[in-house]
Structure formats: C-alpha cells, structure tokens
Amino acid sequence: MGKTAVFLDRDDTLIENVPYLGDPEKVTLLPGVSSAIAELHRSKLPLIVISNQSGVGRGLITKEEVRSVDARMEELLGGDKLFTHYGHCYAAPGDPYDDRRKPSPKMLQEAAVAFDIDLKKSFMVGNRWSDIQAGNAAGCKTILLNLRVPPEELERSVQIASFTARDWSSAKDWILEQSEKMK
C-alpha cells in the first residue's frame, strides 16, 4: 500500500508564469503558497512538482536553467528539499517523448512507481485543464487552483476537478481534510 502524495504544477500554481522562464531572478511566488507548502510539508505528505517545460525542447532555455528556477523557488519558499521530486517534460509538442506532457498521466505514474505512491489516495493541484486531466487520468483527486486559470479553460476545468480552490489556503485545507479521511 503506497503513500499519499501531493503533485503540483509549477507555473501559475506555485510561481508566476513567465514564458520559458530560465532566469531565477524572475521567480515570484504566488500569494499564499509559502504557508500552504510549509504546512503540507510539515504534514509529511510527499510534494512532487510535475511540469511541462517545452522551452527546453524548443531550444529557448536549458535543463540547467529550469533546475536553477526550481532551486530559486525552493529558496523563496524557505527551504531546501521541500519537494520529493521534480518531474519535468522537456519535449515541445510534437517532439519524441511528448507523450509524457500533461494532460498525459505518465509523469505522475513514473513518480508513483519511483516513490511508492498510491495515486488513488493522492492529489494533483494545478491551474490548467491539462493539470486536472493528468491528475484524473492517473486516478488522483484533483484541485483546480482558481488563481490563474485561463478564462477559456475555467468552465471545463471546474467541471472535471474534484475541488475548486479559491486560494492556496483552501486548497491546502481540503487536501489535509481529505488525506485525514483516507487514513
């Protein structure tokens, strides 16, 4: 029986989306994320970032730049090793291996095998339809973080998400409440 985990999109979920972000100095946390991640981390739930980073496949940024942005994000969140794993898909749409890109559940499934995670007891948090699709396809409970949802995706995302959170505090509270019920 695997562990419960929280899968998290990165851009416009944890940090402000800057297209093809490779400069760690441009990393800005979203409102409420610091305290929510700190509390989730204290609850001992593995936190795993799952992110499409097609800028690498397009030749606009490097894997090292993606990693430096991740490191800066963790620094701003006040810790190091807050996240159990970073699952990035570097392929651009149409590239070989683009079958790992969200909305595919493959990155979640790979992490589940690597870290003994029970996807049915886990959560996927994101702001895009593709995040919610990936979480649903993996069997997770899904949380639409309604901070930066593209207007054209809002209605269909709300319809398929397990829960729509108005902010990070309500997302965190729902995750902790649901994970307690599954114990």
N, C-alpha and C positions, 0 to 999 in steps of 0.2 A: 504494500500500500504506500503510494508516494505522498510527497508533501504538497501542501497548498502553497502556491506562489502567486505573485502579482507581476504580470507582464505589463510593460509601459512603453507606449510610443514616446519618442523623444521630442521632435519638432512640433511646436504648438500644443504640446501636452506638458512637458517638463520645462522647456525653454521656448523663447520667442523664435518663430521660424524666420530665418534669414536664408534665402535661397542659396543652396550649395555652400553652406557655412563651413569655412575652413580656418577662420581666424578666431582663436579662443577669446580674444579681447571683445568680440561682438556677442558673446554669450550673455543672455539676460534671462533670469528665471521668471517663470510666470507667477502671478500672485497666489500666495497660499501654499506653493509647492514645498517650500523648505520645511514647514512644520508638519505637513502631511507625510512627506517622505521620512522625516525623523521618527514620527510615531509609528509608521508602518515598519520601519527598520527595527525599532525597539520591540515590536510585536514578534520578531524573529521570522517573519514571512520573507522568503527569498524574493528579492526585487530584481527583475530581469528586463533590460531595455531591448526592445525589438523595433528596429528602424530601417526603413528603406533609405539608402544613401546613394541614389543614382548618379550624383555628381562625380563619384569615383569612376563609374563606368563610362560617363560622358567625357572624362578627362579634365574636368573642371576643378576637382580637388583630389587630394591623395588620401589613402587609408590612414597615413600618419596624421594628417590634418583632422580627420574625423576623430581619431583617438585623442588628439590634443583638445578638441572641443569637448569630448566626453570627460576628460580629466578636469577641465576648467569647470564644467557643470558640477562635478562632484565636489570640487573645491568650494564653489559658491554655496553648495548645499551643506557645507560644514563638515564634510567627512571624506574619508577615503575608504574604499571597499564597501560603500553603501549598497552597491549593486553586485549581485552574484555573478552576473554575466551580461555582456553586450552582444546581442545578435544583430548583425548588420547585413543587409543585402546590398552589395555594391553595384549590382548589374543595373544598367539602364534598360528601360522597356525594350523588349525585342532581342536583348543580348542572351547568349547562352547563360544558363543558371537564373534567368529572370523568373523561373517557376518558383523561386524562393521568396519573391517580392510579395508583400501584403497586397491583396487580400488572401494570398495562399497561407495556410496554417503551418507551412514547413519549418519556419524558424522557431515557432513555439514548440512544435513536435520534437525538433532536434534538441532544444533546451530541456524538454521534459525527459528525454532519454538520458541526456548527459548529467542531469541533476536530480534524478529520481522524483519527478514531479507528477502529481495526479492532475491532469488537465481538467477533469470534471469538477475538481474542488478548487480550481484556480480562477484567476481574474485577468481580464485584458482591459486596460484603460487607454483610451485614445480619443482623438477629436475628429477622426475621419471615418467615413463609411468603410474604407478598406481596413482600418484597425478593428472595427466591430465585426466585419465579415471574417477576418482572420481568427479572431477570438471565438466567434460562433462555430466556425468550421473545425476548430481544434477541440471544441466541447467546453470551453470556458464560459463563465459568467462574464458578461461584457458591460463596461461602464463607458458611456459617452460623456466625455468631459465637455460640457457646453460653454467653453470659454472662447474657442477659436474655430468653431465648426463652419466650414464654407457654407454660405446660405443655400446653395443648390443641393447640398448633401444633408441638410438638417432633418427634413421630414423623413426621408427613408432611413436615416441613421437612428433616429428616435424610435422608429417602428421596430427595428430589429435588435436594439440594445436591451439588455436585461434591466438596466437602470440608467437614467439620465441625471447626471450630477450638475448642479448649477455652478459649483466651485470645487476646489480641492478638498475643502473641509467635509463637504457632504459626500464626496467620492470615498475619502478615507473612512468616514464613519460607516458607510454602507459596507465597505469591504470588511472592516473589523467585525461588524454585526453579523454578516453572512458567514464569515470564517468561523466565528464562535458557534454558530448554529450547526456547522458541519463537524464539529469535534465529537 
